[in-house]
Amino acid sequence: MYDYKQILKDIHAHGRFSGTPCLDRMRALLAAVGNPQKMLKFVHIAGTNGKGSTAVLSASALQNSGYKTGLFTSPFVMDFCERICINGTNIPRDDLCRIAAQVLEVERSLHLPEGESIGEFEFTTACAMLYFAEQECDIVVLEVGLGGRYDATNVIHAPEVTVMVHVALDHMAVLGNTVEEIAADKSHVIKNGSVLVNYPKQQASVDEILRKRCYDVSAAYVKAPVPEVGDCTLQGTDCVIDGKPFHLRLTGRHQADNAATAYAALQILRDKGWNIPDEAIAAGFAEAIMPARQEVIQTEPLLMIDGAHNVDGVTALCETLDCMLPAGGISLVLGMVSDKQYESCIRMLVRRADAVYAVQPEGPRALSSRELASMIREFSPYTNVFDCGDVVSALKRALRSAEEEDAVIVCGSLYVAGEAKNALKAGII
């Protein structure tokens, strides 16, 4: 019997970056465990914002169509096992321990070049491939981790369909300083002879790069339809895609664009012979949930948790706040990491807040709550700012101070979102 906590320590002991950017390490690791990825079919989803939502919408529709559907996403919010799911159920801890132990054993026998090692995401991807193959999944919805060209998921053969969601600025230190450089890196998930489904509102310069990549590798290019957005409330989002009405449990107008992208990908699968009825898509979209993406925990006062951590994600959150909470009464429990465009995010958020409870996430690269509070006071001198340090005390304080008609928004980082959700689950708050 394996110890779950020890296995997680072993997984997290792998470096974030583990040598020269390449796919050689990943290919070597997968070959050593029998190349399970060659036994699977994939929907491969890349981009900056919306990958997770598009992935869960696609997976939910496929599951409702009767297919045994694997789902690989990152990062997790509350528990590591969230990253590897089949038909909406997380991998059991015992199975993760068993498979991770197998991969660890194989990893020790690898002969990698000096200075090279298996990274955490590479290791986790190998575990996911093994599990999905072992469980004989019909199809796997596979979310890219970082970029595209050298992402560990990019070792797969040409997928059933490749999906590109909204491309925006993020991870600039790794991918490039412009959205065009980032798009060029991500475009390498498009493989020879494959089909690309592109986000309906992609920036023109990004669209041009993706079209050129499709031309260069003889891939088909499909632009997702622009949805008509109807009611957008805390209970979800109504939209019409290609003349068909859908209700999403996911909150925010931007989720209609993600749904349109998933819908277009499902049509490509239909064209390839997958049996995906309209009613299965509608049911799948209505059931799909994504933790910590404008997730409403309670009302009176409203408590929403959102893991948006870059300018594009924070813009979507601000649009929702402006649309649904125009009267104000907003308090933020806010924490950020230092390798993001945190100043721009902070400026947007604090303009909409009456009070901000600054926290320091537990994860690496965290911006200190003291520095964050100081920055907020500089940007918005009339906003009430409290340096609370940790998420639990900040959230308790914010909820205690809120009236029934007010809103408390936990945001700025998935680390903050995860801490809040775990505390709520444990009954600490």
Secondary structure by P-SEA (a helix, b strand, c coil): cccaaaaaaaaaccccccccccaaaaaaaaaaaccccccccccccccccaaaaaaaaaaaaaaaaccbbbbbbcccccccccccccccccccaaaaaaaaaaaaaaaaaccccccccccaaaaaaaaaaaaaaaacccccccccccccccccccccccccbbbbccccccccccccccaaaaaaaacccccccbbbbbcccccaaaaaaaaaaaaaabbbbbbccccccccccccbbbbccccbbbbbccccaaaaaaaaaaaaaaaaaaaacccccaaaaaaaaaaccccccccccccccbbbbbccccaaaaaaaaaaaaaccccccbbbbcccccccaaaaaaaaacccccccbbbbbcccccccaaaaaaaaaaacccccccccccaaaaaaaaaaaccccbbbbbcccaaaaaaaaaaaaaccc
